[in-house]
Amino acid sequence: MTNTAHSLRTQGLGVRFGAFQAVGDVNLSLEPGARQALIGPNGAGKTTLINLLTGVLKPTSGSIHMGGLDITRLPGDKRARMGLARTFQINTLFPSLTPLLSVVLAISEREGLGATWWRPLKGCTAVFDEAHALLGTLKLDSLADVPVAELAYGKQRLLEIALALAAKPRILLLDEPAAGVPEDESGELFEAIAALPRDISVLFIEHDMKLVFRFARRISVLVGGRILTEGTPSEIGADPRVREVYLGSSHLHHHPHDQHA
Ligand SMILES: Nc1ncnc2c1ncn2[C@@H]1O[C@H](COP(=O)(O)OP(=O)(O)OP(=O)(O)O)[C@@H](O)[C@H]1O
């Protein structure tokens, strides 16, 4: 396969903090339209790897290619402009804003309208229309005018995804999108992720194996900063090495009927 067959690809990617190799020799590829999970025990280096991909951290070895271009040395804002977006484990929303205005702000930022977006309101119809459409994509349209602080937590996490989508990314990196979300809401959240436009590649970190096996089409397993293995949910569920890593936590049961959302 050529470079351009992948949305994102790393080769021998690694970072050390002093003598500690947090991530090492990672060859990861994300295909166009991917719904790929990055799993691994606590401290495996998952967030560090995402930070390398987004440019928050500089690698000490290896390279990162996006759509065939070497982005290893590009700063994070340039990567974002090229179509790489992310969300964080923690809630990053403004509690007093409404979902509609939050998304309008994010679209305005993409369009370089900056802090002046609110002035020529008439000229901003297109921005508001796009914001409504985006909220509709994540089934948040009926909550467009409810202050963020009053939204269920699962809806807030969906709004964070909406804000990331406002940048019109080709690749979306989600760091534990369901963190802190009650179990009855997390399925709905992942259904929305699964239903995102097909041209967006998604890589998500998730600890809940039920969600991983239900919604990921591929799974990469990171252990001690290295990719232990990578494959389909059936392959990963049947891999004794993966079972060993998760030994003691009985939740790595493979449910074939849950595989494809
Ligand atoms: N800036 C840093 N300096 C030194 N060590 C770091 C730094 N950032 C992360 N680490 C270490 O790197 C390792 C990987 O951390 P990371 O947060 O990436 O793991 P993770 O797989 O995301 O864990 P979790 O599932 O608990 O979120 C940990 O041992 C962490 O302490």
PDBQT file of the ligand as one rigid body, heavy atoms in Angstrom, charges set to zero:
ROOT
HETATM    1  N1  LIG A 301       5.466  14.536  30.376  1.00  0.00    +0.000 N 
HETATM    2  C1  LIG A 301       5.780  13.361  30.935  1.00  0.00    +0.000 A 
HETATM    3  N2  LIG A 301       6.925  13.188  31.618  1.00  0.00    +0.000 NA
HETATM    4  C2  LIG A 301       7.242  11.997  32.167  1.00  0.00    +0.000 A 
HETATM    5  N3  LIG A 301       6.477  10.897  32.097  1.00  0.00    +0.000 NA
HETATM    6  C3  LIG A 301       5.322  11.003  31.440  1.00  0.00    +0.000 A 
HETATM    7  C4  LIG A 301       4.895  12.226  30.827  1.00  0.00    +0.000 A 
HETATM    8  N4  LIG A 301       3.701  12.007  30.240  1.00  0.00    +0.000 NA
HETATM    9  C5  LIG A 301       3.385  10.733  30.469  1.00  0.00    +0.000 A 
HETATM   10  N5  LIG A 301       4.357  10.114  31.189  1.00  0.00    +0.000 N 
HETATM   11  C6  LIG A 301       4.376   8.706  31.591  1.00  0.00    +0.000 C 
HETATM   12  O1  LIG A 301       4.203   7.929  30.421  1.00  0.00    +0.000 OA
HETATM   13  C7  LIG A 301       3.412   6.774  30.711  1.00  0.00    +0.000 C 
HETATM   14  C8  LIG A 301       2.237   6.716  29.768  1.00  0.00    +0.000 C 
HETATM   15  O2  LIG A 301       1.247   7.665  30.161  1.00  0.00    +0.000 OA
HETATM   16  P1  LIG A 301      -0.102   7.892  29.382  1.00  0.00    +0.000 P 
HETATM   17  O3  LIG A 301      -0.890   8.914  30.123  1.00  0.00    +0.000 OA
HETATM   18  O4  LIG A 301       0.195   8.141  27.957  1.00  0.00    +0.000 OA
HETATM   19  O5  LIG A 301      -0.786   6.465  29.534  1.00  0.00    +0.000 OA
HETATM   20  P2  LIG A 301      -2.256   6.024  29.152  1.00  0.00    +0.000 P 
HETATM   21  O6  LIG A 301      -2.144   4.725  28.445  1.00  0.00    +0.000 OA
HETATM   22  O7  LIG A 301      -2.967   7.128  28.463  1.00  0.00    +0.000 OA
HETATM   23  O8  LIG A 301      -2.878   5.794  30.605  1.00  0.00    +0.000 OA
HETATM   24  P3  LIG A 301      -4.394   5.933  31.133  1.00  0.00    +0.000 P 
HETATM   25  O9  LIG A 301      -5.136   4.782  30.528  1.00  0.00    +0.000 OA
HETATM   26  O10 LIG A 301      -4.231   5.761  32.614  1.00  0.00    +0.000 OA
HETATM   27  O11 LIG A 301      -4.904   7.284  30.724  1.00  0.00    +0.000 OA
HETATM   28  C9  LIG A 301       3.031   6.854  32.177  1.00  0.00    +0.000 C 
HETATM   29  O12 LIG A 301       3.933   6.056  32.911  1.00  0.00    +0.000 OA
HETATM   30  C10 LIG A 301       3.214   8.319  32.500  1.00  0.00    +0.000 C 
HETATM   31  O13 LIG A 301       3.533   8.484  33.848  1.00  0.00    +0.000 OA
ENDROOT
TORSDOF 0
